[in-house]
Amino acid sequence: MQQFKKWLRYIGAAMLLAGAIVGIEILLEQPMGLFSGSRPSDLGFNAGKFKPCSWKPNCVSSTAPKDDTKHFIEPLKFSGATEAGWKKLKDLLASNPRVKIIADQPGYIHAEFKSATMGFVDDTEFALDASAQVIHVRSGSRLGVRDFNVNRKRVESIRALLVI
């Protein structure tokens, strides 16, 4: 019984510490980055594909196999001039205060999306395929297993705003 009470005190102290950290992040409205994870070094668009999503259901990609319903998402489509579609995407990203552009190269963008409260970071990539008039996209969480469809919803909201 004594050992059980000791473990309860440890668990209570850990929960109190975690609550204090989250409380500080919320009150200061400045996540400390405890949940940001490390920036991947293996991202990019090579041979018409992004890095494959892992087994975790916290990533979507337009270059995943179509039968992989957990990860596949349609690419972003646009009509009209290629430059206009690409510029509109860049403007959408620039207008979001929780987005940090990491790489902006001709036909490729890597952006970090940071959650408002806890500071979770998702890496989102865009690759322009001018001949098909689409923008391929991959969005994946750095940490955790599930993302409660945040990455899929993000891409769909970008799709809705990208209508040209």
LOLUM-102477 format. One record per residue (C-alpha): chain; x, y, z. Coordinates in Angstrom, 3 decimals. Layout:
N
- chain_x_y_z
- A_X_Y_Z
...
% end
This chain:
164
- chain_x_y_z
- A_0.000_0.000_0.000
- A_2.900_2.332_0.820
- A_4.437_1.698_-2.613
- A_1.098_2.473_-4.307
- A_0.808_5.826_-2.502
- A_4.369_6.647_-3.519
- A_3.555_5.983_-7.204
- A_0.395_8.067_-6.935
- A_2.476_11.003_-5.654
- A_4.896_10.618_-8.598
- A_2.055_10.488_-11.096
- A_0.371_13.481_-9.461
- A_3.604_15.498_-9.570
- A_4.140_14.638_-13.251
- A_0.573_15.646_-14.094
- A_0.975_18.897_-12.174
- A_4.191_19.694_-14.048
- A_2.619_18.901_-17.427
- A_-0.405_21.046_-16.559
- A_1.851_23.929_-15.526
- A_3.780_23.758_-18.802
- A_0.600_23.697_-20.876
- A_-0.863_26.504_-18.763
- A_2.198_28.684_-19.302
- A_2.060_28.064_-23.045
- A_-1.626_28.980_-23.180
- A_-1.327_32.069_-20.975
- A_1.687_33.418_-22.814
- A_0.143_32.503_-26.174
- A_3.649_31.471_-27.144
- A_4.216_27.743_-27.362
- A_7.633_26.814_-26.030
- A_8.193_24.277_-28.750
- A_8.094_21.256_-26.492
- A_5.905_19.515_-29.027
- A_7.523_20.793_-32.211
- A_9.781_17.811_-32.892
- A_12.810_17.958_-35.151
- A_12.724_19.263_-38.707
- A_13.036_16.318_-41.113
- A_16.079_16.359_-43.362
- A_14.683_13.964_-45.977
- A_11.812_15.985_-47.435
- A_11.566_17.072_-51.057
- A_9.999_16.184_-54.374
- A_12.062_13.674_-56.330
- A_11.146_11.789_-59.513
- A_7.557_13.040_-59.244
- A_7.036_11.844_-55.673
- A_7.263_13.002_-52.086
- A_8.733_10.926_-49.290
- A_6.188_8.174_-48.513
- A_4.022_8.568_-45.423
- A_4.843_6.167_-42.596
- A_2.312_3.650_-41.309
- A_0.887_6.313_-38.990
- A_-2.461_7.872_-39.925
- A_-1.117_11.423_-39.452
- A_0.026_12.172_-42.990
- A_-1.595_12.743_-46.371
- A_0.075_12.839_-49.783
- A_-1.085_13.259_-53.353
- A_1.731_10.970_-54.476
- A_0.691_8.089_-52.190
- A_-0.932_5.145_-53.992
- A_-4.620_5.871_-54.663
- A_-5.669_2.654_-52.944
- A_-3.970_3.840_-49.733
- A_-7.113_5.604_-48.524
- A_-5.518_6.424_-45.172
- A_-2.839_8.595_-46.805
- A_-3.889_9.472_-50.360
- A_-5.351_12.891_-51.106
- A_-6.046_14.434_-54.501
- A_-3.553_17.051_-55.697
- A_-4.627_20.689_-55.731
- A_-6.008_21.643_-59.140
- A_-6.021_25.046_-60.732
- A_-7.043_26.467_-64.046
- A_-5.491_29.314_-65.939
- A_-1.911_30.459_-65.816
- A_0.524_28.338_-63.829
- A_2.105_31.418_-62.294
- A_-1.274_32.645_-61.014
- A_-2.038_29.352_-59.256
- A_1.413_29.169_-57.680
- A_1.273_32.825_-56.588
- A_-2.156_32.351_-55.020
- A_-0.818_29.406_-53.004
- A_2.160_31.473_-51.822
- A_-0.153_34.341_-50.840
- A_-2.385_31.950_-48.866
- A_0.605_30.605_-46.975
- A_2.007_34.091_-46.315
- A_-1.333_35.265_-44.886
- A_-1.354_32.582_-42.175
- A_0.504_33.748_-39.032
- A_1.224_30.164_-37.910
- A_3.020_29.236_-41.129
- A_6.768_29.447_-41.556
- A_8.204_28.951_-45.046
- A_11.323_26.799_-44.803
- A_12.081_26.333_-48.508
- A_10.769_28.371_-51.424
- A_12.317_27.112_-54.627
- A_10.995_27.209_-58.192
- A_8.114_24.721_-58.189
- A_8.604_23.581_-54.565
- A_7.618_24.928_-51.142
- A_8.201_23.428_-47.704
- A_6.138_25.104_-44.976
- A_5.790_24.434_-41.264
- A_2.304_24.776_-39.762
- A_2.340_25.285_-35.983
- A_-0.717_24.573_-33.840
- A_-1.981_27.506_-31.793
- A_-2.040_25.985_-28.344
- A_0.543_23.262_-27.943
- A_2.969_24.190_-30.707
- A_2.761_20.898_-32.614
- A_4.459_21.285_-35.994
- A_3.342_19.687_-39.250
- A_5.524_19.749_-42.352
- A_3.614_20.556_-45.528
- A_5.156_20.407_-48.976
- A_3.882_21.636_-52.312
- A_5.255_20.741_-55.751
- A_4.044_22.321_-58.960
- A_3.247_20.045_-61.909
- A_2.556_22.666_-64.585
- A_1.884_20.174_-67.378
- A_-0.940_18.512_-65.409
- A_-2.066_21.857_-63.930
- A_-1.893_20.506_-60.383
- A_0.047_21.192_-57.231
- A_1.059_18.014_-55.455
- A_0.900_18.192_-51.683
- A_2.158_16.239_-48.692
- A_1.311_17.182_-45.111
- A_2.486_15.165_-42.133
- A_2.786_15.487_-38.371
- A_6.226_15.293_-36.803
- A_5.076_13.797_-33.523
- A_2.415_11.377_-32.408
- A_0.464_8.716_-34.200
- A_-2.941_10.263_-34.815
- A_-3.595_13.829_-35.903
- A_-7.423_13.741_-35.805
- A_-7.412_14.479_-39.557
- A_-5.752_17.888_-39.082
- A_-3.462_17.434_-42.091
- A_-6.284_16.266_-44.372
- A_-8.526_19.147_-43.249
- A_-5.670_21.615_-43.807
- A_-5.148_20.480_-47.388
- A_-8.889_20.558_-48.070
- A_-9.170_24.098_-46.697
- A_-6.272_25.183_-48.904
- A_-7.995_23.489_-51.844
- A_-11.183_25.473_-51.160
- A_-9.266_28.766_-50.952
- A_-7.170_28.034_-54.035
- A_-10.109_28.174_-56.432
- A_-8.973_30.323_-59.339
% end
